[in-house]
């Protein structure tokens, strides 16, 4: 769960 954290940077903010 290291590179996934980077992807979440583009996935989580998408909700906002």
Secondary structure as a PSIPRED ss2 file (coil, helix, strand):
# PSIPRED VFORMAT (PSIPRED V4.0)

   1 X C   1.000  0.000  0.000
   2 X C   1.000  0.000  0.000
   3 X H   0.000  1.000  0.000
   4 X H   0.000  1.000  0.000
   5 X H   0.000  1.000  0.000
   6 X H   0.000  1.000  0.000
   7 X H   0.000  1.000  0.000
   8 X H   0.000  1.000  0.000
   9 X H   0.000  1.000  0.000
  10 X H   0.000  1.000  0.000
  11 X H   0.000  1.000  0.000
  12 X H   0.000  1.000  0.000
  13 X H   0.000  1.000  0.000
  14 X H   0.000  1.000  0.000
  15 X H   0.000  1.000  0.000
  16 X C   1.000  0.000  0.000
